[in-house]
């Protein structure tokens, strides 16, 4: 199965909601982030993607690395994602830009929203106190 190498952010607001985004032409919400360029470090790729997708400037030195995880890709059938996940905070208000159609602050126990496998299987359980 083809693998897509990505980096993604876990961003939680003061109310305990997680920031999720939906790319144009898709239905699943996921953490912001994206694909690494050849030779690009995951944290640097994530900072670049957050600037492109959300219009925010973040310092990779402030990221907390959760680890590297795999899951089925949300938008590419028969692909998996290989993802470095970082927790971070934003000093600026994010806005949907580039390929992002929508961003939403989501309650951790939201059961109505279509959520990508990586967020559903790794991120949300960890935030809710379970093992990832």
N, C-alpha and C positions, 0 to 999 in steps of 0.2 A: 504494500500500500504506500503510495507517495506521501512524503513528509514535508510539511510546510514549517520552516523555522521562524518563530516569532518571539516577541517580547510583549508583555501585557502589564497593565497597571491595576492595582487594587487601590481605589480612592474612596474613602468613607468620610461622610460629612459629620458635623457635630451631632446630628440627629440619628446617627447610626445607619444611614442609608448609603448604599454603594452606587457609584456612578457607572452606568452601563450605556453603551452606544449601539446604534443600529446603522449599518452601512446601507447606502442607497441600493435599492433593488433587492434587499434581503428582508427577512422577517425576524431573525433571532437577534436578541440583545446580548452583548458581550462586553468584556472589559476593553477600555481603550488600549490601543497599541497597534502593532503591525509587524510586517516582515522585515527581517534583517537584510541589509545590503551586503554583498560579498565583502568579507573581512571586517565587518562592523561588529563591535562589541554589543551584547544585548542591551545594556543600560544606556549606551549612546543611541542605539536604534530607538529605544523607547522614548528618550527625550526628544529626538527628532520627530517621531510619530505624534507625540502629544502636542508639539508645536504645530505640526501640519494639520492635525485633525481637530484640535480643541483650542488652538490659538494661545496656549499657555507656554511659559518658559519655566523649565524645571532643571535643577542641578542633579545629575546622576549621583553625585556624592551623598545626597540626602536619601536615596532610595534604600529600602530594607528588602534584601533579596530573600524571597520565600523558598526558592528552589526552582528546579526544572521539572516540568510535568508534561505528560502527553494526554491527549484526548482526541476523539473524533472531531474533524473539522466541521464547523457549523454550516459553512456556505459552499464547500467544495466536496461533492459526493466522493466517497471512497478515498478520502485523504485523512491523514491525521495531522495534528499540530504538535510541535515540539516547542514548548514555551518556557522561557524564563519569566517568572512572575515576581514583580516588585510592588511592595506597599509604599505609598507616598502620600503627601498632602499637597494641596494646591493653595497658593497664595492669591491666585487670580480666579475669576469666575470663568469656567469653560464655556465655549460656544461651538456649536456644530460647524465644521468647515471641511474642506476637501471632500472625501467620499462619505462623510458622516451625514446621514439624513436626519437623525434624531439622537438626542442624548436625554437621559432620564436618571434622576436620583430614585433608587428603588429600595423598598423595604426588604430586608434580608429574608423575610418569610413570605414574600410575594409569590403566589402560586398561579396567578393569571397570565403573567408575561411569558412569552417564549424566550427561554434563556439558553445560550450556547452550551454545549457539553462541558467545556473546560470550566466555565463559571459555575455551572450547576453541580458538577462532580468534584471539583477541587476547591474553588474559592469560597462559595457560599457555605459548604460544610465547615471549613476552617474558621470562617468568621462567626459561625453559629456555635463554635466550641467543639466541633467534632474533629477527627483526624483527617488530614488531607493526604 
